[in-house]
Amino acid sequence: MDSEFTQNITRRLDKPLVLTGLSGAGKTRLGRRLAGALGLDFVDSDEEIEKAARCSVSEIFEKFGEPYFRDGERRVILRLLDGGVRVISTGGGALMTKETAGAVWRDAISIWVRAELPVILERTARTNHRPLLRGDNAEAILKKMMHERYPVYEQADIVVESHNGPAQAILNQTLQKLDDYLRRPRDDKGAA
Ligand code: S3P
């Protein structure tokens, strides 16, 4: 993608870009590259929660439980949405909190980063920092999450297919879809 193409996208953005999707879909990796290509700042909601709590996501789950984490996540994402045009990557469960989802649908351009189950399994098996995916039943948990969360993710403005191919190809796909989205008339910007 040439810089004129990306600059032309950045010029038309009037809302932050929010990346959503399951763990291991590649939100953070794509988010950083997308921000770089568009000349925007990048923030990750989990990192912001960790900074605010001064401990890791795993520790928050262990010490205070998931509802406490979700409440902190909601507050952090509402604050990030208020920070102007930038790229925000969110934790996979963030949009299951109604208020968080409502704010994202309203105040951001949402991008669902979708990956196939085997890709997600392979990527998430390499790390151990996700409290909900520990243990040997990760596949069953991910299938359940797909069932519960896909109807929500599907409401995103844009859907990007995250495969094991070159990161540049996924970035180009995202930029192209973003450009298409921004060309659509305002009241036609419902589905992806
Ligand atoms: C979660 C996903 C994680 C993190 C937390 C809960 C989820 O973020 O927010 O462990 O509910 O799916 P990633 O999607 O970045 O792994």
Boltz pocket constraint, residues with backbone or C-beta under 6 A from the ligand:
constraints:
  - pocket:
      binder: B
      contacts: [[A, 21], [A, 22], [A, 23], [A, 24], [A, 46], [A, 57], [A, 90], [A, 91], [A, 92], [A, 93], [A, 94], [A, 129], [A, 130], [A, 131], [A, 132]]
      max_distance: 6.0
